[in-house]
Amino acid sequence: MKFPEADIVWPSVEPVAAPFYEGMAQHKVMIQQCVSCSTYLPPAQVVCDDCGSNTLNWVNVSGHGKIYSYVVYHRSFHPAFNQQVPYTVALIELNEGPRLQAQFIGDKESCYVGMPVEPTYKIINDKHTLLCYMRSED
């Protein structure tokens, strides 16, 4: 398989997800909240999973949570990641409820389900900042 030449792998950001990515650039964790029932939702929703309303607001949250699940990658799926293996990707359950997938920064041996984590940000280049997670001392 031939991959495009690129120093980074970054998604095409759809308008519905733009506030999440703009938040990362500002070192903020942005998720959605339903106006009708106050349920917190993961980014890029168009309707509430709980009540079906399409009136959703973007809110800035602390980003603190716990590791729900994780995987350690020992092989790169794209040449841009060759120098990073092994690396850990975790599913973070935020204190507000929704789950976000992000890279875990830290010793992969210390990662465990239920570990308290907090957001940190990796500056990729002048246009891209990535939300990551690290162990929280809380």
Sine and cosine of phi, psi and omega as CSV:
sin_phi,cos_phi,sin_psi,cos_psi,sin_omega,cos_omega
0.00,0.00,0.71,-0.71,0.02,-1.00
-0.98,-0.19,0.76,-0.66,0.01,-1.00
-0.97,-0.23,0.49,-0.87,0.07,-1.00
-0.92,0.40,0.54,-0.84,0.06,-1.00
-0.94,0.35,0.84,-0.54,0.01,-1.00
-0.29,-0.96,0.62,-0.79,0.07,-1.00
-0.98,0.19,-0.44,0.90,0.01,-1.00
-0.71,-0.70,0.35,-0.94,0.12,-0.99
-0.93,-0.37,0.87,-0.50,-0.05,-1.00
-0.65,-0.76,0.69,-0.72,-0.04,-1.00
-0.96,0.29,0.35,-0.94,0.22,-0.98
-0.97,0.26,0.85,-0.52,-0.10,-0.99
-1.00,0.05,0.89,-0.46,0.06,-1.00
-0.97,0.23,0.49,-0.87,-0.02,-1.00
-0.80,0.59,-0.59,0.81,-0.02,-1.00
-0.90,0.43,-0.41,0.91,-0.02,-1.00
-0.98,-0.21,-0.09,1.00,-0.09,-1.00
-0.81,0.59,-0.68,0.73,0.00,-1.00
-0.87,0.49,-0.52,0.85,0.05,-1.00
-0.90,0.43,-0.73,0.68,-0.02,-1.00
-0.95,0.32,-0.59,0.81,0.08,-1.00
-0.90,0.44,-0.61,0.79,0.06,-1.00
-0.88,0.47,-0.68,0.73,0.04,-1.00
-0.84,0.55,-0.68,0.73,-0.01,-1.00
-0.89,0.46,-0.46,0.89,0.01,-1.00
-0.99,-0.14,0.17,0.99,-0.03,-1.00
0.86,0.52,0.73,0.68,0.05,-1.00
-0.79,-0.61,0.55,-0.84,0.12,-0.99
-0.99,-0.17,0.92,-0.39,-0.03,-1.00
-0.95,-0.33,0.81,-0.59,0.11,-0.99
-0.77,-0.64,0.05,-1.00,-0.02,-1.00
-0.97,-0.25,0.45,-0.89,0.07,-1.00
-0.71,-0.71,0.72,-0.70,0.02,-1.00
-0.95,0.30,0.76,-0.65,0.03,-1.00
-0.94,0.34,-0.57,0.82,-0.08,-1.00
-0.96,0.29,-0.70,0.72,-0.12,-0.99
-0.85,-0.53,-0.01,1.00,0.04,-1.00
0.94,0.34,0.18,0.98,0.03,-1.00
-0.93,0.37,0.71,-0.71,0.11,-0.99
-0.99,0.12,0.63,-0.77,-0.08,-1.00
-0.76,-0.64,0.45,-0.89,0.10,-1.00
-0.93,0.37,0.29,-0.96,-0.03,-1.00
-0.86,0.51,0.45,-0.89,0.15,-0.99
0.95,0.31,0.55,0.84,0.10,-1.00
-1.00,0.02,0.48,-0.88,0.11,-0.99
-0.93,-0.37,-0.34,0.94,0.11,-0.99
-0.66,-0.75,0.41,-0.91,0.03,-1.00
-0.95,0.32,0.74,-0.67,0.05,-1.00
-0.93,0.38,-0.39,0.92,-0.09,-1.00
-1.00,0.01,-0.77,0.63,-0.10,-0.99
-0.91,-0.42,-0.17,0.99,0.03,-1.00
1.00,0.06,0.02,1.00,0.01,-1.00
-0.92,0.40,0.51,-0.86,0.08,-1.00
-0.96,-0.29,0.28,0.96,0.04,-1.00
-0.98,-0.19,1.00,-0.10,-0.07,-1.00
-0.86,-0.52,0.63,-0.78,0.07,-1.00
-0.91,-0.41,0.49,-0.87,0.13,-0.99
-1.00,0.03,0.73,-0.68,0.01,-1.00
-0.76,-0.65,0.55,-0.83,0.06,-1.00
-1.00,0.02,0.83,-0.56,0.01,-1.00
-0.87,-0.49,0.20,-0.98,-0.04,-1.00
-0.90,0.44,-0.51,0.86,-0.04,-1.00
1.00,0.09,-0.06,1.00,0.01,-1.00
-0.95,0.31,0.51,-0.86,0.02,-1.00
-0.07,-1.00,-0.42,-0.91,-0.01,-1.00
-0.70,-0.71,0.46,-0.89,0.07,-1.00
-0.95,0.30,0.84,-0.54,0.03,-1.00
-1.00,0.03,-0.62,0.79,0.02,-1.00
-0.29,-0.96,0.29,-0.96,0.04,-1.00
-0.36,-0.93,0.28,-0.96,0.06,-1.00
-0.62,-0.79,0.58,-0.81,0.07,-1.00
-0.96,-0.28,0.87,-0.49,0.02,-1.00
-1.00,0.05,0.81,-0.58,0.03,-1.00
-0.96,-0.30,-0.11,0.99,0.06,-1.00
-0.77,-0.64,0.56,-0.83,0.01,-1.00
-1.00,0.09,0.67,-0.74,0.07,-1.00
-1.00,-0.05,-0.11,0.99,0.00,-1.00
-0.44,-0.90,0.60,-0.80,-0.03,-1.00
-0.81,0.58,-0.46,0.89,0.01,-1.00
-0.90,0.43,-0.30,0.95,-0.03,-1.00
-0.98,-0.21,0.00,1.00,-0.08,-1.00
-0.80,0.59,-0.64,0.76,-0.05,-1.00
-0.99,0.14,-0.08,1.00,-0.06,-1.00
-0.99,-0.15,-0.29,0.96,-0.06,-1.00
-0.93,0.36,0.60,-0.80,-0.13,0.99
-0.97,0.23,0.55,-0.83,0.07,-1.00
-0.66,-0.75,0.39,-0.92,-0.11,-0.99
-0.92,-0.39,0.74,-0.67,0.10,-0.99
-0.89,-0.45,0.78,-0.63,-0.07,-1.00
-0.87,-0.50,0.49,-0.87,0.17,-0.98
-0.99,-0.15,0.92,-0.39,-0.09,-1.00
-0.99,-0.15,0.81,-0.58,0.13,-0.99
-1.00,-0.06,0.94,-0.34,-0.02,-1.00
-0.92,0.39,0.43,-0.90,0.05,-1.00
-0.84,0.54,-0.47,0.88,0.01,-1.00
-0.98,0.19,-0.23,0.97,0.07,-1.00
0.84,-0.54,-0.74,0.67,-0.05,-1.00
-0.91,0.42,0.30,-0.95,0.03,-1.00
-0.92,-0.40,0.65,-0.76,0.05,-1.00
-0.82,-0.57,0.59,-0.81,0.08,-1.00
-0.99,-0.12,0.72,-0.69,-0.02,-1.00
-0.37,-0.93,0.33,-0.94,0.07,-1.00
-0.96,0.29,0.69,-0.73,0.09,-1.00
-1.00,-0.04,0.82,-0.57,0.02,-1.00
-0.99,-0.17,0.87,-0.49,-0.02,-1.00
0.57,-0.82,-0.03,-1.00,-0.02,-1.00
-0.92,0.38,0.87,-0.49,-0.03,-1.00
-0.88,0.48,-0.43,0.90,0.01,-1.00
-0.94,0.35,-0.42,0.91,-0.05,-1.00
-1.00,-0.01,-0.08,1.00,-0.04,-1.00
-0.97,0.24,0.72,-0.69,0.06,-1.00
-0.48,-0.88,0.42,-0.91,0.04,-1.00
-0.90,0.44,0.75,-0.67,-0.02,-1.00
1.00,-0.08,-0.12,0.99,-0.01,-1.00
-0.90,0.44,0.77,-0.64,0.08,-1.00
-0.94,0.34,0.72,-0.70,-0.04,-1.00
-0.72,-0.69,0.32,-0.95,0.05,-1.00
-0.67,-0.74,0.39,-0.92,-0.04,-1.00
-0.96,0.29,0.50,-0.87,0.17,-0.98
-0.59,-0.81,0.25,-0.97,-0.11,-0.99
-0.77,-0.64,0.70,-0.71,0.04,-1.00
-0.95,-0.31,0.88,-0.47,0.04,-1.00
-0.99,0.16,0.90,-0.43,-0.04,-1.00
-0.99,0.13,-0.75,0.66,0.10,-0.99
-0.33,-0.94,-0.18,-0.98,-0.08,-1.00
-0.93,0.38,-0.21,0.98,0.00,-1.00
-0.92,-0.38,-0.18,0.98,-0.13,-0.99
-0.73,-0.68,0.81,-0.59,0.12,-0.99
-0.81,-0.58,0.72,-0.70,-0.10,-0.99
-0.93,-0.36,0.76,-0.65,0.11,-0.99
-0.96,0.29,0.82,-0.57,0.06,-1.00
-0.78,-0.62,0.07,-1.00,0.03,-1.00
-0.74,-0.67,0.50,-0.87,0.07,-1.00
-0.66,-0.75,0.27,-0.96,0.00,-1.00
-0.86,0.51,0.67,-0.74,0.03,-1.00
-0.99,-0.17,0.58,-0.82,0.04,-1.00
-1.00,0.07,-0.03,1.00,-0.01,-1.00
-0.91,0.41,0.00,0.00,0.00,0.00
